[in-house]
Amino acid sequence: MRAVLTTGNQDLRVTDIATPEPGTGQVRIRVRAAAVNPVDVATADGMFHNLGLLPTDAVVGIGWDVSGVVDAVGAEVGAFRPGDEVVGLRTGFDADIGTYSEQVVLNADAIAPLPAGLDLTRAAAVPLIAQTAAQAIALLGPQVKTLLVTGSSGGVGSYAIPLAARRGLTVTALGKADDAERLRESGADVVATSLEDVRGQRFDAVLDPAVIGTDLFAFIVDAGQYVGLIPAAVPPSEREIEVEAVSVHADGAELAGLLIDVAAGRLPLRIAGEFPLAEVEKAHAAVAAKAAPGRLLVTA
């Protein structure tokens, strides 16, 4: 089968490799599509190699999100069988085979059935950003009533807003002016296009997909919360602000609920384009340039 591999030197090689077999508690998926995420671009650019988290000569697979059809199951898998249409999340940057591949093996508890009303290809855009947003919102304490979300025009931010609004929070979205109407419709009470728009305000918590960092502390109440998305990039605490970061984990049950919400229109789904495996470099270039007004998919 074909899969995209990288050594972290900005190389993305479509390579013929052996088809993986599912182990106990695992399923193999014939891939329909995978989403392109900033973490995928960072992996290909060598971020994890340069940080010493991967050996300098390590060859790894690319891709976290996946949609497709189950074509084999391992022992002790009762929830899925060949022919099932599924969506899943493969976490981690050190996999031998990622979801940019014709087939991939995932743990059965990392996947969810495709709900009625949701296109299988488009569903690949959901897992990582939706579960990151959901798990970030879950970190917020019961005292949080007001929330500032940075990067609201992006993937995680666009899911965090409706999820926070559903929880009853008053949400201020920091995003692009062109997206203001969409952000309000998704649940934002206020849309700001720069931090100057909220200068002087204090929020119970800030969710920071844009990785602004320490500068946001001026907008957080004493003993409030800061939630980031990159554990290695969160700023040190001050004024007793609780600083946390999401280490996203795969959860098939959580994903199933999020997919149902997407299918029902309660959560957004914006697809900007699709690329075949052979054109994966073009997809990465577009994500790196932040040129796409939505998610980009790689199709197998």
Protein Blocks (a to p, Z undefined) as FASTA:
>chain_A
ZZdddehlopacddddddddddehiacdddfbdcddfklmmmmnommmmnopacfkbccd
edjbdcdddfbdcehiakbcehiacddddedjkbfbdcbdfbdcddfklcccddehiafk
lmmmmmmmmmmmmmmmmmpcfklmbdcdehklmmmlmmmmmmmmmnopacdddddfklmm
mmmmnopabdcfbfklmgoiacfbdcdfkonojmlmmmccehiacddfblklcccdeehi
acddddddddfklmmmmmmmmmnopaccddfbdcdfklmmmmmmmmmnopagcdddddZZ
